[in-house]
């Protein structure tokens, strides 16, 4: 269990250290909050792609 937790934290820190990825995540949050839901793909569309 501790190893799994450590791995999850390591992955989180890697994501947080990636400035480009963090900008994309923040932009996605802003798009979602503003109702720009056309920026997203549904799960069904992903499964059928």
Secondary structure by P-SEA (a helix, b strand, c coil): caaaaaaaaaaaaaaaacaaaaaaaaaaaaaaaaccccccccaaaaaac
